[in-house]
Amino acid sequence: MSIDFRRSWSDDDLELYRDNVVRFIETEVLPHDEEARRRGHVGHEVWRKAGALGLLCTDIPEAYGGAGGDFRHEAVFYEEMARRALSGMANSVHTIVAHYFLNHGTEAQKQRYLPRMARGELVGAIAMTEPGAGSDLQAVRTRAERQGDGSYRIHGSKTFITNGFLAGVVLVVAKTDTSQGAKGISIFIVETENCAGYRVGRVLDKIGMKAQDTSELFFDDVHVSEDALLGGSEGQGFFQLMGDLPYERLIIGVSALATMEGAYQATLDYVRDRRAFGKPVAEFQNTKFKLAEIATQIKVGRAFIDRCVEDLVAGKLDTATASMAKLWGSETQGRVVDECLQLFGGYGFMSEYMVARMYADGRVQRIFGGTNEIMKEVISRAL
Ligand SMILES: Cc1cc2nc3c(=O)[nH]c(=O)nc-3n(C[C@H](O)[C@H](O)[C@H](O)COP(=O)(O)OP(=O)(O)OC[C@H]3O[C@@H](n4cnc5c(N)ncnc54)[C@H](O)[C@@H]3O)c2cc1C
């Protein structure tokens, strides 16, 4: 008998789809991961291949080039990447950007960007964070000044931007009215190719997620047309950002749980094979108890995360619950992966071992997508 970790939201079609995703990952992503980690990004080709196979923008309607599925299709992709500690292709951010277009863009903006994003021709990034403004988004200093002809000039700098190096389209959070707080914020669409005044700074050197590009971006008098204002009216940026938070936070919860599953399975295999004092490490009571505790946490977590997935698909996931998924998922992931690593002994500290990379990669889950302290703020407002 083995423990049943099946998802309540999956079905035969989704499991067939999962097989396709796994095949893509094992042939196109996994073999190149070490090289991508050395280089600091995955390159463009893998995005185009994923696009050609219909694995990008899976929950975007077919009318805009997407696959017409729902969040469960996205979740399958995040899970299979996370359980193999493959963080290079930040498809989550790409999809989040696609959702900004879908939920807030004008019809022309949807038509212009979504099909190319679904084909993997344009990689998406969202640039909110600045050297002086992270959690406190209202403090952003990047400005977009409206010109007489309705166009805008953007000045400012951003940091920690996922997909920043590879991005073909960046959503830039900027102030259109510095006298206002939230109501003074707007989002601009910047196409990066041949864009005068746009510069990608360093691909930042991180302690984990080495294959994922995280960059500084500079906007030095970047000139964009009136059509580059997401949704077409100023002052909507903050509300646009808030509206999509449950979706973004659940992605972190889903990938956290899949990472735990991947770490658990790898540890189980390892301790059954590794011997000490004349017997497999798996036979020590401490090992069995640790793995029993971990399996329990995964099973309990599965019930909660699955419920969140179902609620999101039904359009009922609220911000506080999504914040709990992010908070609980990332905190539990940290503890579980740490305990798995311990069971690998010294090998667990070696980067060539997946559990070591999971340990380093997982730390940021408590920081990005809104820090866990901010999650507690959000949850406490709903008490
Ligand atoms: C690998 C990586 C990828 C990222 N990708 C992106 C991206 O694609 N786009 C993007 O825009 N940003 C991105 N970020 C930025 C990320 O979202 C921010 O780092 C995060 O929101 C925290 O902001 P900060 O780093 O400025 O920390 P700060 O806001 O300066 O926070 C410092 C500490 O203070 C705490 N704190 C702040 N406010 C409060 C409060 N009200 N109550 C209690 N504690 C508080 C925080 O929780 C934290 O512990 C990324 C970051 C990393 C590391």
The ligand as an ORCA input file, in Angstrom:
! r2SCAN-3c Opt
* xyz 0 1
  C      13.693     36.029     -7.152
  C      12.753     37.204     -7.083
  C      11.875     37.428     -8.131
  C      11.028     38.530     -8.105
  N      10.220     38.783     -9.187
  C       9.562     39.965     -9.255
  C       8.865     40.356    -10.449
  O       8.800     39.609    -11.427
  N       8.280     41.573    -10.476
  C       8.319     42.429     -9.416
  O       7.785     43.517     -9.520
  N       8.933     42.093     -8.272
  C       9.576     40.892     -8.155
  N      10.241     40.541     -7.032
  C      10.234     41.460     -5.897
  C       9.424     40.956     -4.710
  O       8.072     40.971     -5.001
  C       9.799     41.857     -3.522
  O      11.130     41.521     -3.175
  C       8.871     41.689     -2.348
  O       7.592     42.181     -2.633
  C       9.398     42.402     -1.093
  O       9.765     43.703     -1.363
  P      11.217     44.226     -0.889
  O      12.210     43.249     -1.395
  O      11.356     45.631     -1.307
  O      11.178     44.110      0.667
  P      10.571     45.215      1.731
  O       9.229     45.648      1.278
  O      11.634     46.260      1.882
  O      10.473     44.348      3.002
  C      11.546     44.102      3.935
  C      10.970     43.359      5.125
  O       9.989     44.181      5.765
  C       8.788     43.476      5.889
  N       7.632     44.361      5.789
  C       7.389     45.294      4.824
  N       6.203     45.874      5.036
  C       5.683     45.304      6.146
  C       4.470     45.477      6.885
  N       3.522     46.341      6.501
  N       4.284     44.711      7.982
  C       5.211     43.800      8.390
  N       6.370     43.606      7.739
  C       6.607     44.333      6.630
  C       8.796     42.484      4.745
  O       7.896     41.414      4.958
  C      10.250     42.062      4.734
  O      10.463     41.064      5.696
  C      11.042     39.415     -6.992
  C      11.911     39.153     -5.930
  C      12.767     38.089     -5.962
  C      13.710     37.883     -4.828
*
